[in-house]
Amino acid sequence: MAGVNKVILVGNLGKDPEVRHLDNGRAVANFSLATSETYKNKQGERVTNTEWHNIVLWTPLAEIAERFLKKGGQVYIEGKLTTRSWDDQDGNKRYTTEVVGREMTLLGSRQDGDYAGSGSSAAPQQQAAKTESPVSNIPEDDTDDLPF
């Protein structure tokens, strides 16, 4: 039976994405993502723990990140954990664990009209506050005819 390697994170960017364009035309974006959990300790005080995650995105998500993600912005990332190693200048073996994103959804509100609502396409979406629900247009005396 095969294992499962799946990570889902919702957090805020610690810095603007660093995007590199490789010789083969592919783009790769790297950024840190903060996730926080809040709880009450034994003394009843609220405590917030923040965990930092290294995120890697490849084309086409890297290009979307370059265009729309900014420091402090909220994003949903779905991907897998990977660990890679290298030798530093002193010949020591170093390791890092990263989340390689496979899916991304931009969360929060638009900033300066330049924030797409979803990472699945680069086209901006309408904000929900501007969209009127069709259910709110139904007169109250007709609610008995609704199928739900």
C-alpha positions in Angstrom: 0.0 0.0 0.0 1.4 3.4 -0.9 1.7 6.1 1.7 0.1 9.6 1.7 2.2 12.8 1.7 -0.3 15.7 1.8 -0.1 19.1 3.5 -2.8 21.7 3.8 -1.9 25.1 5.1 -3.7 28.4 5.5 -1.5 31.2 6.6 0.1 34.6 6.0 3.2 35.3 3.9 6.2 36.3 5.9 7.8 38.1 2.9 7.2 38.7 -0.8 7.9 35.6 -2.9 11.3 35.3 -4.3 10.9 34.1 -7.9 13.6 32.8 -10.2 13.3 31.9 -13.8 15.4 28.9 -14.8 17.2 28.5 -18.1 14.5 26.0 -19.3 11.8 28.7 -18.9 10.3 27.3 -15.7 9.7 29.6 -12.7 10.2 28.7 -9.1 8.9 30.8 -6.2 10.0 30.5 -2.6 8.5 32.2 0.5 7.8 31.6 4.1 4.3 31.1 5.4 3.2 31.6 9.0 0.4 29.5 10.6 -0.8 30.3 14.1 -2.9 28.5 16.7 -4.3 30.1 19.8 -5.3 28.4 23.0 -5.7 29.1 26.7 -3.0 27.9 29.0 -3.6 26.6 32.6 -3.6 30.1 33.9 -6.4 31.1 31.5 -4.2 33.3 29.4 -4.4 33.3 25.6 -1.3 31.9 24.0 -0.5 32.1 20.3 2.0 29.7 18.7 3.3 30.5 15.3 4.9 28.0 13.0 6.9 29.0 9.9 6.8 26.9 6.8 9.1 27.1 3.7 6.9 27.0 0.5 8.1 26.2 -3.0 5.9 26.7 -6.0 6.7 25.8 -9.6 5.3 27.1 -12.9 2.4 28.0 -13.3 1.7 28.6 -9.6 5.1 30.4 -9.2 4.0 33.0 -11.9 0.7 33.6 -10.1 2.5 34.0 -6.8 4.9 36.5 -8.4 2.0 38.5 -9.7 -0.4 38.4 -6.8 1.2 37.4 -3.5 2.5 40.0 -1.1 4.0 40.0 2.4 1.2 39.6 4.9 -1.3 38.2 2.4 -3.3 35.2 3.3 -3.1 32.1 1.1 -4.3 28.4 1.1 -1.6 26.0 0.0 -2.0 22.3 -0.7 1.0 20.2 -1.5 3.5 17.7 -0.2 6.5 17.7 2.2 9.9 17.2 0.7 13.3 17.2 2.3 16.5 18.0 0.4 20.1 18.1 1.4 23.3 19.9 0.3 26.8 20.5 1.5 27.5 23.9 2.9 30.8 25.9 2.4 32.5 24.0 5.3 31.5 20.6 3.8 28.8 20.0 6.4 25.6 18.2 5.2 22.6 20.5 5.6 18.9 19.6 5.3 15.7 21.6 4.8 12.1 20.5 4.7 9.8 22.4 2.4 6.2 22.2 1.3 6.0 21.9 -2.5 2.7 23.4 -3.4 0.4 21.7 -5.9 -2.6 23.9 -5.4 -3.0 27.5 -4.2 -5.9 29.8 -3.5 -5.5 33.4 -2.6 -7.5 34.5 0.3 -8.5 37.8 1.9 -9.5 40.9 0.0 -8.1 42.6 -3.1 -5.4 45.2 -2.5 -5.2 48.1 -5.0 -7.4 46.2 -7.4 -4.5 43.8 -8.1 -5.4 40.7 -6.1 -7.0 37.7 -7.8 -9.4 35.7 -5.8 -8.0 32.4 -6.8 -4.7 30.8 -7.7 -6.4 28.5 -10.2 -6.7 31.4 -12.7 -5.1 34.8 -12.9 -8.3 36.5 -13.7 -9.7 38.6 -10.9 -13.0 37.5 -9.4 -15.8 39.6 -8.0 -15.8 40.1 -4.2 -18.6 38.3 -2.5 -19.8 41.5 -0.8 -20.7 42.9 -4.2 -22.6 39.8 -5.3 -26.3 39.8 -4.4 -27.6 36.4 -3.4 -30.6 35.2 -5.5 -32.2 33.8 -2.4 -32.4 37.3 -0.9 -34.6 38.4 -3.8 -37.4 36.0 -3.0 -40.5 37.6 -1.5 -41.2 36.4 2.0 -44.7 35.1 1.2 -43.3 32.7 -1.5 -40.9 30.8 0.8 -43.4 27.9 1.2 -42.8 27.0 -2.5 -39.0 26.6 -2.0 -37.7 23.0 -2.6 -35.4 23.1 0.5 
